[in-house]
Amino acid sequence: MTATATTSAATATATATEKTGARTDDAAQVITGARERIDALDDRIIGLIQERMAVSAVIQEARISSGGRRVNLAREMEVLAHYRAALGRPGTSLAMTMLELCRGRI
């Protein structure tokens, strides 16, 4: 390997490890691949939340047009319990944020 190639390889390794916090090239590659997967999952989660928001708006519109209230607190408690059961205490916070996103969009 030439001095230039060695310097380029060292720079690439330094950049990869700085971006990932890894100390080896192999670990940096694993982290980079896993982060790409997480980014794809996050995109799917965002899409599902947007879909949930649209469905929630349909429910709220039907409830309001029939003379009901915009929010059904008993149903929200069911959702909170479901998330808490599946994800533990942090699931409650996640569900609260999701419910907030889905409320009052109409």
Secondary structure, 3 states (H helix, E strand, C coil): CCHHHHHHHHHHHHHHHHHHCCCCHHHHHHHHHHHHHHHHHHHHHHHHHHHHHHHHHHHHHHHHHCCCCCCCHHHHHHHHHHHHHHHCHHHHHHHHHHHHHHCCCC
